[in-house]
Amino acid sequence: MPQIIVMADPPAKDGKATVMLRERVNVTDFESDHFATQLVQRLGWAVGDANQAEQGDGRR
């Protein structure tokens, strides 16, 4: 099944990638406007978290 993954770059100090969002999606999911709107919101949060992690501010 397709996935959307948002990761911080570079990897955490332990060498492991910091995954902010990993979500499986299906073509039929996008038939729902509600799903699409919520997905964009989750993507925005994940990108913001990844940006903070890249700045060394809140690495998980």
Legacy VTK file of the C-alpha trace (Angstrom):
# vtk DataFile Version 3.0
C-alpha trace
ASCII
DATASET POLYDATA
POINTS 60 float
0.000 0.000 0.000
1.359 3.480 -0.788
2.724 5.554 2.080
3.417 9.191 2.754
6.507 9.690 4.906
7.839 12.926 6.384
11.313 12.638 7.929
13.706 15.137 9.426
17.016 15.525 7.659
19.748 14.915 8.783
19.168 11.775 10.862
19.126 11.936 14.650
22.413 11.687 16.555
21.961 7.920 16.854
21.992 7.681 13.039
18.339 6.710 12.788
15.999 8.769 10.655
13.473 10.778 12.627
10.062 9.971 11.175
7.478 12.647 11.872
4.652 11.081 9.891
4.134 7.740 8.209
0.680 7.228 6.803
-0.639 4.577 4.484
-2.982 5.917 1.843
-5.218 4.453 -0.807
-6.580 6.052 -3.955
-10.109 5.748 -2.584
-9.122 7.785 0.495
-8.990 10.861 -1.720
-12.626 10.505 -2.708
-13.410 12.131 0.633
-12.839 15.881 0.902
-12.727 15.469 4.680
-9.893 12.924 4.431
-7.912 15.141 2.054
-8.322 18.188 4.302
-7.266 16.260 7.398
-4.276 14.748 5.581
-3.023 18.186 4.539
-3.349 19.326 8.155
-1.340 16.318 9.408
1.289 16.931 6.720
1.616 20.540 7.840
2.160 19.490 11.448
4.712 16.853 10.438
6.648 19.274 8.228
6.716 21.806 11.069
7.975 19.145 13.496
10.634 18.033 11.005
11.764 21.626 10.564
12.140 22.028 14.333
14.069 18.753 14.545
16.424 19.879 11.792
17.112 23.060 13.715
18.074 20.939 16.745
14.954 22.073 18.565
13.025 19.089 19.850
14.742 16.142 18.197
12.743 13.034 19.085
LINES 1 61
60 0 1 2 3 4 5 6 7 8 9 10 11 12 13 14 15 16 17 18 19 20 21 22 23 24 25 26 27 28 29 30 31 32 33 34 35 36 37 38 39 40 41 42 43 44 45 46 47 48 49 50 51 52 53 54 55 56 57 58 59
